[in-house]
Amino acid sequence: MATIQKNLDMVNFVCKFGNFDLLDLFYEVVTPAFFDETHKRTFRGSDYYFRNVELVDFGEDPLGDGKLLAITGKFIKNTVVSREQFENDKGEIVIDPKGLASAPSSLFVLMLNSHRLLFVHETKDAPNIHNFKSTIISFLRSELNKYSSSLEGKEKAKFAVKYAYPTITITSLSTEKDIIEHLDQFEKIKKVKITLNDRNSEFDASKMFNTLDHIRKEMNASASLEFKNFKDGLDKIETPKEVAEALRQDNQTVMVQGTTLDGENLTLKNDDFKLIKKINLVQGNITKTVSNMVSAFKSLVKSGDITVKDTDDKTQTVLDSIDPESIRLNTKEET
């Protein structure tokens, strides 16, 4: 089978049901949202859905004492590529409407221990990570409604009050080295804005961010910090360190504004700092490819290039409760 080098997208995947996390409704909502193949999202003439979904044990969890468990699968965009006309050998425009069925796909690995999502485009014109976000939100809402409808009386009312419709925040992973290299483009950094996003139970932030997040929740508000010096610019040594610290949390949205050596205005955001990693995509072999995706992530964690908090007790309790018979073991031959 042919092997192709592909970019691996790595993001922090925060799914919230109001004040509750992804794993708080793992059995009731999350599992059927991923594994029920009748789910389909239709948008602008294309159908989005999952296939070949599995719960996989990828061996030792580099962030805890248990096993690294992940939901893996193929994310498909079923569409029709159409044309209205073409140019023939004589240089004439011929009106000839035709459509060609097409189903480009991507592969995903959602690691339940760390809430990190790995994503790779399997084909040309594959659905992107934002399509994935919109699709899984649609499926989660459907399953939330279905589960709520299965309850009766007071239990149904309590559930509706306790759990809100799902929201998902995706933030690209980055390394301090990449951040500093990108910030070298600035002659003068005029402004840095840091916005706090929702976090998972495993989130481990600095004392300052923890305090701000607590206040934000108490006030039911959004929160952001701005540091600016339009005249002289922010300190070129300390500012990159603080930006790197904010991005290290994987839950803050960061915007940096300033001017380049050429005097041009420049704005950088999270996606501009995102970590780029190449992996081998083995065509026609999902199992081998997702194994390569996880191996790449593990190596970055072990090398310290990306920082992820150890698996917390709450998460580990849910993972330990999963029936081993529902988990596929990733074998050594696949890694």
HELIX and SHEET records of a PDB file:
HELIX    1   1 LEU A   22  LEU A   25  5                                   4    
HELIX    2   2 PHE A   26  VAL A   30  3                                   5    
HELIX    3   3 THR A   31  PHE A   35  1                                   5    
HELIX    4   4 ILE A  129  SER A  150  1                                  22    
HELIX    5   5 GLY A  153  LYS A  162  1                                  10    
HELIX    6   6 GLU A  176  LEU A  183  1                                   8    
HELIX    7   7 LYS A  207  MET A  219  1                                  13    
HELIX    8   8 GLU A  238  ARG A  248  1                                  11    
HELIX    9   9 ASN A  270  PHE A  273  5                                   4    
HELIX   10  10 ILE A  286  SER A  303  1                                  18    
HELIX   11  11 ASP A  313  ASP A  320  1                                   8    
HELIX   12  12 PRO A  324  SER A  326  5                                   3    
HELIX   13  13 LYS A  332  GLU A  334  5                                   3    
SHEET    1   A 7 PHE A  20  ASP A  21  0                                        
SHEET    2   A 7 THR A   3  PHE A  17 -1                                        
SHEET    3   A 7 ARG A 116  HIS A 121 -1                                        
SHEET    4   A 7 SER A 105  MET A 111 -1                                        
SHEET    5   A 7 LYS A  67  GLU A  87 -1                                        
SHEET    6   A 7 SER A  46  GLU A  60 -1                                        
SHEET    7   A 7 ARG A  41  PHE A  43 -1                                        
SHEET    1   B 3 PHE A  20  ASP A  21  0                                        
SHEET    2   B 3 THR A   3  PHE A  17 -1                                        
SHEET    3   B 3 PRO A 166  SER A 172 -1                                        
SHEET    1   C 3 PHE A  20  ASP A  21  0                                        
SHEET    2   C 3 THR A   3  PHE A  17 -1                                        
SHEET    3   C 3 LYS A 277  VAL A 282 -1                                        
SHEET    1   D 6 PHE A  20  ASP A  21  0                                        
SHEET    2   D 6 THR A   3  PHE A  17 -1                                        
SHEET    3   D 6 ARG A 116  HIS A 121 -1                                        
SHEET    4   D 6 SER A 105  MET A 111 -1                                        
SHEET    5   D 6 LYS A  67  GLU A  87 -1                                        
SHEET    6   D 6 ILE A  93  SER A 102 -1                                        
SHEET    1   E 7 PHE A  20  ASP A  21  0                                        
SHEET    2   E 7 THR A   3  PHE A  17 -1                                        
SHEET    3   E 7 ARG A 116  HIS A 121 -1                                        
SHEET    4   E 7 SER A 105  MET A 111 -1                                        
SHEET    5   E 7 LYS A  67  GLU A  87 -1                                        
SHEET    6   E 7 SER A  46  GLU A  60 -1                                        
SHEET    7   E 7 ILE A 327  LEU A 329  1                                        
SHEET    1   F 4 SER A 224  LYS A 228  0                                        
SHEET    2   F 4 PHE A 186  LEU A 196 -1                                        
SHEET    3   F 4 GLN A 252  THR A 260 -1                                        
SHEET    4   F 4 ASN A 265  LYS A 269 -1                                        
END                                                                             
